[in-house]
Amino acid sequence: MKKERSMRTRNLQGISRTIVNRRDTFKIAGGGAAALAGAHRFLRAGSAQDSEVTLRYQNHWTKDTDAHYEGMNWLYDAFAKAHPNIHIQNILNPDSEESDKKILADCAAGDCPDIIHDANATMWDAGYLLDLTPYLDADPEWKAILDPNVLGTTTTDGKTWALSGEVSPLPTIWNTRILDDAGVTAVPKTWDELLAACEAIKAKGYTPTSWEVGGHHQWHNILASQAGGLDAVAANKFDSPQHLEAFNRLKVFVDNKWVPDNEIELTWQQSVGLFVAEQSAFYLNGAWTIGNEITGEGAAPDLKDNVEFAPYPAVAENGSTVETKQTTGIGLAAALADDEAKLNGALTFMKFWFSDEGAKQWILLTRSPMGVNVDLATLEGVDPLLLAFLGAKDSAKTPYALPGTKAMQERGWDDCATGLDTLLSGGTAEAAVEAYLQEMSKYTTA
């Protein structure tokens, strides 16, 4: 969801000029080639190449106020020590949205960065991204550590065009202080328990939830809990019985006034602000919310001690659910296929970053998981709050990621926005399905 992503990235404003000056190049190394046969040559090459290679990487993650800053420092320093013959030219973009615009503009002009930050399906369709599939297939050990569900979100028609530099579960985040005040003795585990809790929360003068942050993920969870729900999403059956049921379930929130009366007018800042101010009882968001909201400016110092992370309550046959969301794809420029030395360096960069050690450092230093499988039990020094957050996925009966269709790659954050707005405007669930169908049909292919 774009608005939630802007919340996640509101401090991700690019790289300061100080960092660019002292890090105008970062050293990385490589060895390999530029096609399927090149992938095998890349694997066989064990020694660093003699020539120096420079790769351009535009991003906003290395500004000193960015949540990823320490992780990027580790990445660049580790690469410089391990691979001194290939340099990464780190280029400042002022903020996340402007960064995306600049990268697209450069690619449209035939000058894509070698390493492409926030790679997406639109860039793949435009021919800007390298197909990583042969290189993954040629290295089964590397491919095996990547989460296949997450990998599916950056794959189109069997072609993988990016790896996930940031992925997060989206558990349900509860304020247990509000639950206690409302006489709710445990976090709801079933739909009926959720309804009862919302009624008690409202009766005590609180707002159960707000949809501007997390409402779409509630809707996805209701779909995923139903048998055939995710299959309907994968098949672009936007008017399926499961979709109608999801809108019917959320209509209950509107009918009972369990969302703010002005919900349709709220910004994401106002929405999540209700939770920070301890006026709403639950919402759904990614791991970035720990630093941005739960322990961020404006939150009570002990709010972190009064939250619980849980799966979304069981709605149907598939039980409780936690959605996993891929948020930032890291790809390589298609033009690298014509430059073997640069391709080798870029693949080395990806293999170093998207590794077991890289994923562990990313969790430790940025609080953001990557699309790499990590055994949390092997990590030391992790914030217990983050461990509890990440652990919520393991307690769900059905953890899932949305299918990697074009529609979900394009609109997986806010796909049901028009349908929810229809409900908030007093419409029926059937009308919400119609609005949703009309909007999402734009993203299907003939």
BAKOLDO-833489 format. One record per residue: x, y, z of N, C-alpha, C in turn. Coordinates in steps of 0.001 Angstrom, whole numbers, plus 500000, padded with zeros to 6 digits. Example, Ala and Ser with C-alpha at 12.3 -4.5 7.8 and 13.67 -1.06 7.14 Angstrom:
<sites>
513190494310507800512300495500507800513200496700507800
512850497750507080513670498940507140512900500030507870
</sites>
This chain:
<sites>
500845498815500000500000500000500000500878501232500000
500684502083499039501580503212498883501622504092500118
500468504336500722500475505244501866501219504637503037
501088503328503216501830502699504292503318502691503970
503647502517502712505058502536502346505642503916502570
504841504948502305505373506288502549505595506499504037
504771505870504869505027505924506306506340505229506630
506547504051506021507761503297506269508989504070505831
508845504858504777510016505498504195510052506989504434
509299507510505374509257508959505478510600509544505904
511446508730506556512777509205506908513847508709505935
513418508016504864514387507452503937514597508453502812
515356509465503064515447510604502171516704510637501316
517390509523501141518561509523500288519851509538501067
520927509871500423522244509799501018522800511198501162
523330511508502329523858512852502553525107513086501723
525374514361501420526543514687500610527826514260501313
527820514262502646529005513816503377529332512371503041
528292511522503010528523510117502713528985509953501280
528379510711500348528795510593498963530254510974498806
530701512017499508532080512473499375533067511432499882
532742510797500996533728509870501534533524508453501017
532386508241500353532091506923499802531748507037498317
532467507866497560532093508038496166532304506771495367
533134505882495892533158504526495348533283503553496501
532675502385496328532785501314497323533268500066496606
534184499366497211534866498288496502534173496952496687
533929496335495531533308495020495503533979494224494388
533923492918494431534583492169493377533669491199492694
534157490500491652533303489559490953534088488590490108
533404487856489244533970486924488302532882486103487696
532630486151486372531580485371485754531244485803484368
529980485692483927529601486034482557528166486432482422
527622486534481212526418487322480998525250486623480357
525094485330480462523921484645479934523834483322480669
523017482385480200522916481109480919524282480427480983
524968480381479843526322479829479878527211480679480758
527003481991480722527777482891481559527528482646483023
526311482236483360526013481941484755526899480813485255
527109479799484423527963478690484834529426479142484925
529848479994484000531213480502484086531390481326485352
530339482066485719530382482875486945530602481990488164
529937480844488189530066479951489337531455479320489400
532047479074488241533347478417488238534493479364488570
534245480645488345535333481600488559535532481813490045
536681481386490551536899481478491984537781482621492406
538519483212491481539448484260491859538943485618491441
539398486653492154538986488004491825539595488410490492
538837489195489715539364489628488428540379490740488632
541266490896487632542343491879487741541852493297487488
540946493460486517540491494802486162539528495341487203
539523496645487358538602497294488282537310497630487552
536211497454488237534895497699487677534119498592488625
533388499546488085532548500435488891531087500216488518
530259500011489523528820499815489349528074500964490004
527102501477489315526341502624489825525088502136490540
524862502660491753523697502274492562523058503540493130
521901503902492596521121505025493120520138504490494148
520124505093495337519177504651496358519038505729497416
518107505542498318517883506502499407518135505868500773
518739504694500790518885503941502032520119504315502840
521019505132502328522239505400503074522313506814503631
521199507468503728521164508716504477521286508392505963
521934509285506726522234508930508116521001508869509009
519857509363508542518619509233509320517745508079508826
518230507344507864517454506260507270517522505005508146
516434504289508194516389503059508991517373502003508496
517788502108507241518698501121506668520160501564506712
520431502720507276521755503337507214522859502420507749
522677501876508948523715501032509531523892499738508738
522801499219508234522911498027507409523695498277506133
523442499412505503524180499746504292525658499992504582
525945500628505736527349500799506130528039499444506251
527389498501506922527969497163507039528187496548505656
527177496651504791527261496049503466528441496598502681
528561497912502627529634498515501841531014498203502437
531140498296503756532430498015504387532838496554504198
531877495649504348532180494228504187532589493914502748
531891494517501786532253494312500387533629494882500084
533917496059500629535212496689500360536362495796500821
536173495115501957537224494245502479537307492930501711
536172492413501316536157491106500668536474491168499183
536133492275498544536245492367497085536760493745496688
538067493940496753538608495298496578538746495778495140
538402494975494148538645495383492764537426495930492035
536262495831492647535062496363491997534418497359492938
534118498531492409533621499640493206532116499832493005
531438500199494083530035500594493998529976502115494143
529511502782493102529329504230493148527948504511493736
527929505013494938526687505210495684526170506626495424
524984506748494858524480508046494407523237508440495199
523257509657495709522162510196496505520926510491495674
519774510033496148518480510519495698517803511140496912
517063512222496749516583512975497917515558512257498786
514691511446498208513733510692499022513229509508498203
512408508687498808512025507431498169511254507645496872
510281508541496868509486508753495667510314509426494575
511112510415494949511959511074493963513035510119493435
513480509231494298514444508220493871513851507357492769
512631506881492983511970506059491967511824506824490655
511435508089490737511254508899489526512568509060488773
513656509302489519514957509510488891515438508232488216
515268507096488871515696505838488280514918505554487002
513607505769487030512793505541485839513176506485484711
513443507738485058513844508709484044515174508318483409
516126507880484236517420507460483709517267506239482801
516455505290483228516253504093482413515578504442481087
514600505333481136513921505742479908514881506413478940
515922507047479488516928507704478660518044506749478248
517896505475478574518897504491478207520099504449479127
519941504932480358521066505019481296520657504491482665
520129503276482706519742502674483984520949502546484905
520753502736486219521816502356487159522111500864486996
523320500452487297523659499030487185522882498199488200
522755498729489411521968498091490476520712498937490636
519556498319490506518305499075490451517527498887491739
517382499970492474516653499986493739515158500102493474
514368499400494274512904499410494145512473498931492763
513141497885492282512769497282491005511350496737491086
510598496866489984509206496444490011508776495880488664
507543495390488622507043494722487418506967495673486232
506694496942486483506645497909485391508009498040484724
509072498053485535510424498112484977510745496853484181
510271495710484668510494494472483933509784494526482585
508527494954482580507772495045481328508434495996480333
509102497030480875509759498008480011511103497519479487
511569496364479970512828495822479495514052496366480192
513869496984481367514991497600482064515767496622482936
515148495484483296515723494598484308516283493317483714
517369492858484286517994491597483900517198490423484467
517038489384483681516433488145484172517461487409485026
517180487277486313518100486624487239517930485104487269
516895484609486594516554483190486688517717482255486350
518435482461485233519510481501484933520613481488485973
520859482600486615521925482670487618521485482002488921
520211482120489239519679481417490407519658479912490161
519208479517488965519139478094488643520520477460488586
521515478247488204522873477713488108523551477583489461
522946478137490491523523478079491839522440477627492818
522144476340492869521055475839493719521220476206495197
522467476277495680522663476621497090522202478048497371
522512478947496468522067480330496632520543480404496571
519962479777495564518516479840495398517791479224496597
518386478203497205517736477481498298517528478341499540
518369479371499735518209480192500939517174481291500754
516670481475499530515672482495499264514276481956499544
513460482752500182512085482360500501511301482250499197
510808481061498837510125480901497542508845481721497430
508128481907498555506916482719498499507254484165498151
508313484680498760508722486055498492509284486170497081
510036485157496652510610485166495310509506485236494258
508369484643494566507253484682493622506708486072493394
506920486970494353506409488336494198507283489175493275
508494488688492958509375489407492035509658488538490806
508689487744490450508804486850489305507580487012488410
507803487167487124506729487291486146506926486240485057
505910485403484860505967484355483829507248483522483935
507614483199485177508779482356485406510112483072485344
510107484391485156511334485184485075511482486030486339
512541485781487089512783486541488317513593487788487975
513029488963488271513649490223487878514207491013489066
514060490505490274514612491181491454514619490220492620
515422490546493634515373489879494926514877490891495947
514308490412497023513688491316497983514689491804499020
515001493104498963515884493717499945515177494062501232
513867493993501216513100494220502446511781493485502322
511497492678503295510244491948503343509824491881504806
508557491922505045508119491893506438506798491165506581
506655490392507654505314489930508004504487491121508454
503189490987508345502255492052508741501276491496509771
501755491253510987500869490705512013499870491746512502
498942491281513282497996492183513931498641492677515218
498679493989515379499362494620516512498312495142517479
498293494610518681497274494933519671497850495775520803
497059496724521270497371497459522494496718496695523640
497516495990524419496956495155525481496426495988526642
496893497218526777496355498099527821494890498410527530
494569498647526261493178498889525882492349497629526069
492917496476525673492181495222525870491854495010527346
492823495236528208492587495064529646491492496010530131
491558497267529689490569498254530128489170497887529658
489109497216528495487806496820527947487339495467528471
488134494854529319487756493567529885487970492397528945
488797492588527918489113491503526989490365490808527519
490221489567527922491285488903528675492387488298527818
492156488178526510493176487606525624492998488160524217
494085488196523491494010488622522089493095487661521336
492161488173520557491218487302519840491915486335518888
491451485100518889492006484085518004491022483626516934
489745483938517119488720483561516147487923484791515741
487161484662514664486346485784514192485327486201515248
484675485236515872483677485569516897484330486299518070
485525485860518459486240486557519536486613487972519121
486955488159517845487279489502517346486059490411517413
484904489905517003483680490712517053483342491103518490
483460490154519392483159490449520796484139491463521367
485404491329521009486413492274521497486142493676520969
485812493792519689485543495112519097484356495786519774
483338495018520081482167495588520751482536496085522148
483340495311522874483757495719524215484674496942524159
485537496984523176486461498118523015485682499392522721
484709499295521824483888500467521499483095500925522719
482545499980523467481741500328524637482565501070525684
483863500850525679484743501497526652485246502849526151
484808503244524947485138504573524441486317504629523494
486843503475523120487954503430522175487441503100520776
488275503340519773488008502897518406488728501573518187
488026500520517778488710499242517602489894499318516629
489691499934515448490781499986514474490529501092513468
491522501324512617491390502241511483491978501546510272
491337501697509126491732500946507942492820501605507108
493041502899507268493991503559506380495393502968506514
495713502448507671496916501635507845496483500244508283
496521499293507357496260497907507706494929497343507261
493994498190506832492698497674506418492793496736505234
493662497051504297493836496191503133494389494823503535
495254494818504537495828493552504979494807492733505762
493901493394506468492805492655507086492004491935506007
491723492654504938490939492091503837491672490910503201
492976491052502989493764489941502451493713488739503384
493798488988504700493769487887505661492446487135505613
491364487862505447490058487210505357489983486347504098
490545486863502999490614486064501770491448484802501990
492636484974502585493565483858502745493032482793503688
492195483181504630491645482215505583490577481333504948
490035481766503824489007480986503149489622480005502153
489116478796502122489558477824501126489322478408499733
490369478400498914490235478913497552490407480409497422
490602481105498534490708482560498465491939483016497701
493105482486498053494329482875497355494341482339495927
493684481204495691493576480689494326492778481658493456
491746482256494033490954483235493283491782484469492949
492639484888493898493520486024493634494487485677492511
495068484481492561496031484055491546495395483979490162
494111483652490108493399483511488831492739484809488383
492959485901489134492334487197488819490808487105488800
490262486241489650488807486144489780488353487129490849
488293488394490464488079489472491419486639489546491942
485741488803491337484354488783491823483995487408492391
484990486707492922484763485366493462483925485431494739
483330484318495139482598484276496413483492484658497598
484749484302497532485659484641498632485865486154498737
485955486842497596486083488293497617484836488938498209
483685488448497804482429488980498356482368488749499858
482776487566500303482746487268501737483680488194502518
484840488500501939485773489400502615485150490785502801
484477491284501780483822492588501911482647492517502888
481923491403502877480832491253503841481347491285505277
482465490635505515483038490607506874483439492013507326
484067492768506433484515494096506830483368495103506882
482278494807506195481106495685506307480597495714507747
480822494634508470480427494582509879481107495704510664
482359496020510321483077497094511008482424498447510742
481963498649509525481297499907509190479940499988509884
479173498925509792477826498920510369477848499139511874
478888498633512540478970498757513995479810499946514458
480257500744513489481070501933513794482333501556514575
482996500511514078484246500068514689485473500679514016
485226501550513052486269502386512464485826503832512646
486743504801512584486351506196512803485270506652511826
484402507544512288483336508069511437483891508750510193
485065509349510328485692510039509193486801509206508553
486714507902508669487758507016508162488122507312506710
487145507568505879487407507765504461488242509013504198
488301509917505169489053511165505012490443511099505647
490736510051506395491981510004507157493193509773506258
494298510393506626495585510063506031496178508901506822
497246508280506269497865507196507024498482507705508314
498973508967508300499562509514509524498506509629510630
497322510090510257496244510208511239495761508840511698
495743507909510779495272506564511101496163505889512129
497467505819511828498374505169512761498552506014514017
498330507327513885498413508207515049497398507856516120
496268507288515711495267506865516691495826505766517586
496602504857516998497190503788517804498278504346518706
499113505216518170500192505806518966499625506572520152
498496507250519928497841508012520996497008507124521912
497000505811521628496245504816522401494747505114522406
494273505470521225492838505665521010492222504531520208
493045503788519460492568502611518735493309501382519242
492659500229519102493155499022519773494073498159518923
493890498159517607494767497303516789494912497863515385
496011497464514753496253497752513343497227496716512818
497485496731511516498410495796510888499465496595510136
500736496217510311501808496939509639503073496093509662
504130496591509015505387495876508915506340496202510042
507515495560510021508473495675511121508967497103511334
508943497920510273509373499312510406508549500087511424
507335499610511708506462500342512623506978500322514061
507868499359514385508423499315515747509191500598516036
510073500980515116510843502200515316510077503459514989
509228503387513967508518504580513522507376504983514445
506651504004514996505468504317515791505537503802517229
505751502506517403505618501921518735506654502483519706
507862502707519216508891503327520064509275504705519537
508461505244518634508790506505517981508311507716518739
508519508862518125508134510132518724506622510177518945
506221510601520114504809510735520442504219509543521164
504904508394521122504393507205521814504761507254523287
503885506745524120504205506629525539505432505734525709
506341506079526629507557505275526796507282503804527059
506150503499527681505853502097527988504881501467526993
504585502145525884503706501532524889504299500213524412
505610500178524228506276498957523751506074497784524698
505794498075525961505570497015526944504110496581526978
503281497247526199501848496966526217501303496694524823
502122496051524012501670495609522700501880494109522582
501066493490521776501207492066521481501020491872519990
501878491051519392501838490774517964501237489388517768
500240489295516904499510488040516761499064487843515318
498749486605514943498110486386513641496728487037513617
496221487267512422494840487728512300493933486565512685
492858486835513421492004485748513915491477484855512795
491290483590513114490795482621512144489401483006511678
489221483095510383487931483450509801487250482215509231
488012481348508569487419480189507899488378479001507968
488274478119506979488957476826507043490466476923507226
491080477917506636492540478012506689493067478624507984
492181478979508872492590479407510193493227480783510253
494042480981511292494679482276511510495720482539510430
495975483814510149496799484182509002497749485328509336
498887485348508648499792486495508640500294486677507216
500078487852506679500572488165505340502039488583505412
502816488144504438504183488611504271504239489496503036
504842490668503181504831491641502085506258491957501641
506479491827500346507732492251499732507629493739499456
508580494516499965508440495967499854509477496638498966
510666496064498832511716496725498061512502495698497256
512268495671495960513005494782495088514342495387494689
515375494564494652516697494977494188517002494188492918
517144494892491804517385494238490528518671494710489884
518984494137488741520153494521487966519703494995486591
520437495924486019520092496479484718520264495434483618
519313495386482704519389494447481588520639494666480751
521108495903480695522286496226479884523550495535480369
523548495049481605524724494349482115525026493087481326
524027492549480654524237491336479857525263491562478752
525498492815478386526451493143477323527845493482477850
528027493409479171529322493753479766529660492696480813
530448491712480395530695490552481257531329490929482585
532299491840482554532993492197483792532045492869484779
531227493781484287530285494461485183529209493500485673
528774492611484806527774491622485226528322490752486342
529564490318486193530174489488487238530199490218488576
530603491488488538530637492263489767529269492438490378
528271492691489540526913492880490037526349491602490652
526647490462490021526172489196490588526875488886491904
528145489228492002528861489048493263528241489914494353
527910491134494000527230492042494930525938491415495447
525143490885494533523857490295494923524066489061495791
525031488222495430525239486999496199525796487293497588
526599488330497691527131488714499002526027489283499887
525218490157499313524147490807500074523052489811500425
522591489072499427521478488141499644522042486777500030
522610486757501207523245485572501767522742485380503193
523112484267503797522722484024505187523266485114506099
524546485466505921525137486501506759524522487864506470
524296488157505195523679489437504848522302489582505458
521513488510505413520162488559505971520195488738507488
521138488076508153521248488220509612521632489652509988
522605490199509262523019491574509548521883492547509293
521088492276508275519977493172507938518958493223509077
518666492072509655517729492044510782518329492764511986
519601492496512254520244493090513428520364494614513303
520700495090512108521054496494511944519916497369511432
518945496778510741517869497594510165516482497239510691
516389496133511413515096495613511881514205495148510733
514782495002509552514008494594508382514513493253507863
513668492239507819514065490996507166514201491214505658
514928490312505006515036490274503557514300489042503060
514365488834501752513731487649501192514613486425501301
515297486284502421516215485173502681515760484466503948
515714483150503910515314482388505091516383482495506177
515957482849507385516870482988508513516273482267509718
517089481488510387516674480840511634516863481854512760
515762482396513273515848483441514292516558482949515547
516513481649515780517145481103516988518669481243516943
519213481459515752520664481584515626521144483019515808
520227483957515971520602485363516094520772485754517554
521822486501517819522059487024519165522024488548519116
521510489138520181521500490588520273520349491251519550
519329490491519172518184491071518480517220491663519500
516661492815519168515659493450520005514529492446520283
514227492148521552513152491189521860511813491586521241
511579492896521109510335493350520495510276492907519036
511397493005518337511450492571516945511291491061516838
511930490323517737511770488870517720510315488464517914
509629489132518834508211488839519054507400489175517806
507748490279517173507047490697515957507216489649514858
508459489264514601508722488302513541508157486930513871
508128486599515147507635485296515566506150485109515395
505392486206515228503945486077515067503602485245513833
504424485360512793504150484595511570504206483096511840
505114482680512710505287481259512982504103480663513740
503337481524514404502186481018515151500897481042514338
500966481504513102499786481502512235499617480135511590
498377479712511433498123478460510728498464478611509247
498180479801508703498423480043507280499209481328507085
500551481251507148501346482402506703501375482397505175
501364483547504551501247483569503091501787484878502529
502059484868501247502302486081500471501298486073499330
500866487243498895499930487304497779500586486726496530
499813486058495686500383485509494443501053486607493619
502107486227492912502889487216492169502321487550490800
501021487789490723500411488179489459500738489641489161
500533490040487911500752491436487545499862492353488390
498606491935488602497684492754489389498191492958490812
498701491891491428499179492013492806500523492717492875
501375492536491861502637493266491849502403494762491705
501376495123490959501078496537490750500272497138491895
499339496356492467498396496933493424498241496105494698
499250495320495038499125494449496201499062495167497530
499422496462497559499329497215498816497939497785499045
497284498218497986496008498929498170494955498466497171
495002497195496798494118496702495750492644496902496053
492249496755497314490827496808497660490372498192498112
491168499231497845490847500573498334489483501051497858
489181500844496570487886501322496062486734500552496701
486952499270496965485906498482497615485663498925499041
486739499165499787486576499631501169485933501015501207
486327501880500266485696503208500210484205503089499914
483833502112499108482413501886498830481671501518500107
482264500636500920481644500276502196481539501491503109
482609502275503176482613503451504051481607504504503602
481248504476502320480265505430501787478843504904501909
478683503765502576477352503214502800476930502170501794
477834501756500905477497500772499900477442499362500439
476872498481499647476776497073500016478073496344499680
478187495122500186479345494311499844479358494000498353
478172493802497772478094493548496338478596494749495533
478237495948495964478719497156495297480228497301495462
480739496880496619482187496939496847482914496007495881
482361494807495651482962493874494699482976494489493307
481885495143492921481817495764491601482891496842491445
483046497654492477484060498723492428485457498118492358
485682497078493133486972496395493143487257495754491787
486253495079491222486406494421489928486760495428488838
486078496562488843486334497584487840487765498117487939
488228498331489172489573498861489369490642497832489000
490481496602489454491545495621489290491594495034487884
490515495143487133490520494652485768491506495407484888
491953496579485336492944497339484585494290496606484529
494506495700485474495815495087485609495880493651485111
494835493222484451494836491872483888495180491950482412
495775490896481927496131490845480509495102490026479749
494949490382478508493956489680477689494417488255477391
</sites>
